[in-house]
Amino acid sequence: FLMEVHDDVEDGNHHIETSMSGGQVYAKSPVLDVPRQAWILIASYGWYIVAALLVMAVAWSKLKPYYYAWRKKQEEIQDERNFDPAKAEEMQDALLKSRERMQHLHDEKEAEFQRKQAERATAERDEKIKQWETFKVVTKFKHSKHQGSASSNYSPMGGGGGSSGGYRPPRRTVGGGG
């Protein structure tokens, strides 16, 4: 069996309501009652609040591009008001110096690349000349070897002399038809 007693006490600007329940005293103030009041408001007007939020979301999605365009235009107007010719010239000079520096670096890299390409081409050309000279020496040696050791009726087109066997006709086989 619980007994509740409510006493209203006026304390300056705050209205404090005390209740005793089971020997405990609870203080109720308007500040602590805000969540309860908010819950009552949501319970009473919840669907209206949801509809209002949906309308605001759709309106924002439609108006957002116009808002950002307006904001950008306002920033441009503000930038025009704050324009400093000396600062703009300084920035332009810095940009020009930066571009010249990058162009100089690019030219240096290009010159280095061209130099390496020329070295590579020279090395390849020298290698090909060396291979050609080696080929000429070996061919000359082989040619002189064949001419010196062969008899007077030697014909290079005869295919002869070696263990290669020359031309041999294919083996004759009996057809295995049926």
Residue pairs with C-beta under 8 A, 6 or more apart in sequence:
2 21
2 22
3 20
3 21
4 19
4 20
4 21
5 19
5 20
6 17
6 18
6 19
7 17
7 18
7 19
8 15
8 17
9 16
9 17
9 18
14 29
14 30
15 29
15 30
16 27
16 28
16 29
17 27
17 28
18 25
18 26
18 27
18 28
19 25
19 26
19 28
42 49
146 154
146 156
147 154
150 161
154 160
159 166
159 167
160 166
